[in-house]
Amino acid sequence: MPSAGLLAHRKGQLCALLALLGLYAAQLVGALLPQVPLLIAASAGCLGLDLLVQQLRPRLLAFLGRLRFDVTARQLVRDLIVLVGLLRLAEPGRWEQAALVGGLLAAYVTHFACQLVALLVRRDRALPVLTRNVDASALGLSPAPPRILARQPGRRLLTFMVPATAGMLTATATREPLWAVGGVALTLTALVLGTGRLAQWLLGDRRAPDERTVLAWLDAWLAAYRPTHAMYFSGGASSAYQANMWLGTLAAVRGRPLIVLRERFMMQKIAATDVPVVCLPRVAHLMVLERSPLKIMIHPANSGKTSQVLRIPSLMHTFVNHGESDKLSSCNPYAKAYDEVWVAGQAARERYRLADIGVDDRDVVEVGRPQLAPIRPAAGPPAGPYVTVLYAPTWEGWTDDPGNTSIMLAGERIVRALLADPGVRLVYKPHPMTGSVDPRAGAADARIRALVAEANAARAAESGHRRPAPEARAELARRTAELDRLADGVFRPDADDVERMLAQSVPEPGRAEAVERTQEACEAAYWAAVPEWEHQVVDGAVPGLYACFNETHLLVSDVSSVVSDYLASEKPYAVVNTSGLGEDAFRAAFPTVHAATVLPPDAEGLAELLAVVRDPARDTLAEARAELKTRLLGPDEPPSLDRFDAAVQALCARAEERRTRRPADPADAAEAPAREAGPPGRASAVPGAADTTVANTDVDGPAGNAAQAGNAAGSRAGEPASPESSVSA
C-alpha cells in the first residue's frame, strides 16, 4: 500500500497534469471562438504552470517526456494555438505572416542549436577526475556557464519564449501584428545571444583541459603528495554517512591520507574534511592509483564497485565496516576478499568465526571504534523535569526479515507510549534510508512524525511551556551558516562540478579544527534553540547521532550499530524484538542485546524502564553494560585511535614489503635471475608498477570481478558476491 506522502505526491502530479490539459483546452477554445480574454488568460496560465512544474514536479516532466509531450512540444502547441488566434483576429499581412512564421521557426532552430552547444559544453567539462582539498589551479579551470543555458533546456526555452508569447497575445488583443513580430524578434535575439555566449566555453581559456592533461596532472599530484592510506567509498546518496563517520579517524592517524570516491554526486555528500578527495568514476582511470605511492585502502562498506579496486595488486585492502552490529551484513562473505578485516572488539571476531564465511581469524584485527570519543559517559539520573528518550530505529534492509526494523511493527506503539508520559521528551531520529526499500516503513515514519507534531502542539497549548528567546534561534542560524561556509558547502547557483573543484582548493591551515569547533557550537546552539519540553524529529546533519546520545538518557532502537555505539556511554538502552523469537532466543542470537531491556512489539515494559532511568538504584544491568561495552568495543586502554593507527602502520608496512618483493610485470619476473647476475636493467621493484595481466584486464561482472579480487587479496582467494551494499545500521 503506498504511503500517505506518496499518495499526496501522486495526487499533486495528477492535479498539475489535469490543470495543464485544461488550460490547453481553454486556450484552444479562446483561439477558435475567438475569445480574446480567455485566450490570453489560458495562454499566460499555461506558460506559468509549465514554469512552476519545471521547479516543483520533475517527475511529472519525466512522465510527459515518456509520452513524447516534452517541453518543446508543449511550447510549440501553445505557440501554434496563439498563432491561430492571432491570424483570426489581427489578420496580419503576408510579410508579417512570413516574419512571424520564419521568426518562430528560426527561434526553435536556434533553441536546438543551443541544445547541441550545451551538450558539447557539458561533455567538455565532464572531467575524468574530480578533486576536493587539492590545488587544481594548474589545470586552468574556468567558472561554469550560466545554468539556464547549459543545464536547464526546458526552463531556457520557456523563459526565452516569453517575449514571443507576450508579443503575439498583445497583437491579438490590440489587433496590431507588429507586436507579435517584435516579440518574436526579441526571443530570437535572446536565443542567438545565449547560444553565442555558451559557445565561448568551447573556445580559448574557458575550455576544460582534455583527459590526457588531467590524468597527467593527477599522476604528478599523487607523486608529489605521496599518499600512504586511503578510504575507498562508493554508494548511493543516502549512504554517505557510512564514510563520513570515518573522516576524523582517517585524518588523525600518521601518514598522508586520501579519500577515493567513484560517484560524482558523492563529492558534495562527504562532510567537511581537510583530507584530499579524489573522485575517479571510470574503472580505467581508477588504475592511476596503481602508479601512485599509495599503500592501503580502507573500506567502510561493500558495493558493486568495490571489486574494481580490489584488482589493483600494488595495494592492500582492509574492511572496517561502518558500525558494529549483530546483523548478518556485519559478517558478509565479501569480507574474505580483503587482506584484513578490522573490527571493534572480541565480539566481532567471534561473529566472523561463528559465521564460517572464509575469513581467517589471523586476518581479523581489533582496533576499537575511534569515532566514539565524543560520546560522554552517563552522568546519573536526569537533572531536569524530563527524561529524554532517543528512538532511533534502523531501516528495513534488503531482506524481508521483520526483525530488521521496529518502525513498521512497533514504532507507533513505542512513540505513543513515550508521548503519553508527561515526563518524557522524545528525540526521534530515523535511519536515513528508511522507506527506501519498503514503502510501509516510509508510511510508518510519516505517521510517527505526525504523532510528534500533534504532541508538540498539545504541549505548546499548555500553560508554562515557553519557547526560547528569538536570539537562540538567530544564534543557531548564524552557526549553521558559518558551518556551511567552513565546510565548503556554499557555492553560487550556477556552479558545476568543475567550478566546485576549482573553488575547493587546499584548505586554510586550521580549518579542520575550526570546523570541529563550529560543529560543536552548532549542535549546542540547536539544543539551546529548542524548548526542553519539545519533542524533536532529527533528520538533518545537525545535530549528529552522537550529539543526540549526549543529550538523551535512554535509547530505544533495533539490532544495529546504533546500539553498540550507545554502549560507549553505558546508559540504559532497550532493543525492540520484532523478529518473532522468544526473549531468551533473541538474547542468544544477538550479543548486543545481552545488557538491554527487550521490548516486545506492543512496547510492554517501557514504563518500568523509564522508572529505572529516573532511579538508577533500580538499574540491575549497569554492570552487564560495562562488561558488554568492553567485549563489543574493546578495552579503553590503549585508546582506540592508537590501536587503529598501529593497524594502519602495520598494514602499510606489509604492503610496502609485498611491493618490494613483487616484480614489476611478468616479463620482469622471468628476467629477474638474469638481472641479478648480469648488468642492471630495468628495476625489478618499481613503486606503483602494475601487473599488466591484472591492470589491463577490464573484466566486469561477478565472475571477472571475483577473479580480479582474488589477485588483490594476497594469500586468500576471494569470491565476493558483489552485494549492492552492506548496511548494518
Salt bridges, closest charged atoms under 4 A:
ASP50 OD2 - ARG74 NE 2.90
ASP50 OD2 - ARG78 NH1 3.10
ASP124 OD1 - ARG207 NE 3.20
GLU211 OE1 - ARG282 NH1 3.81
GLU211 OE2 - HIS285 NE2 3.28
ASP219 OD2 - ARG291 NH2 3.01
GLU263 OE2 - LYS305 NZ 3.15
ASP274 OD1 - ARG511 NE 2.92
GLU324 OE1 - ARG351 NH1 3.40
ASP326 OD1 - ARG351 NH2 3.42
ASP339 OD1 - ARG658 NH1 3.78
GLU340 OE2 - ARG654 NH1 2.80
GLU350 OE1 - ARG631 NH2 2.77
ASP360 OD2 - ARG362 NH2 2.57
ASP361 OD1 - ARG349 NH1 3.10
ASP363 OD2 - ARG716 NH1 2.36
GLU366 OE2 - ARG349 NE 2.91
GLU412 OE2 - ARG447 NE 2.78
ASP421 OD2 - ARG614 NH2 3.34
ASP438 OD2 - ARG440 NH2 2.69
ASP445 OD2 - ARG449 NE 2.92
GLU462 OE1 - HIS465 ND1 3.54
GLU475 OE2 - ARG478 NH2 3.03
GLU475 OE2 - ARG479 NE 2.81
GLU482 OE1 - ARG479 NH1 3.67
ASP488 OD2 - ARG511 NH1 2.56
ASP494 OD2 - ARG492 NH1 3.54
ASP496 OD2 - ARG125 NE 2.66
ASP497 OD1 - ARG500 NH1 3.77
GLU499 OE2 - ARG492 NE 2.59
GLU534 OE2 - ARG467 NH1 2.80
ASP539 OD2 - ARG449 NH1 2.81
GLU551 OE2 - ARG425 NH1 3.84
ASP565 OD2 - ARG369 NH2 2.80
GLU570 OE2 - LYS629 NZ 3.50
GLU583 OE2 - ARG587 NH2 3.21
ASP619 OD2 - ARG625 NH2 2.53
ASP636 OD1 - LYS629 NZ 3.73
ASP645 OD2 - ARG254 NH2 2.54
GLU656 OE1 - LYS295 NZ 3.86
GLU657 OE2 - ARG661 NH1 3.38
ASP665 OD2 - ARG682 NH2 3.03
ASP668 OD1 - ARG675 NH1 3.47
ASP668 OD1 - ARG682 NH2 3.01
GLU671 OE1 - ARG675 NH1 3.85
ASP698 OD1 - ARG311 NH1 3.74
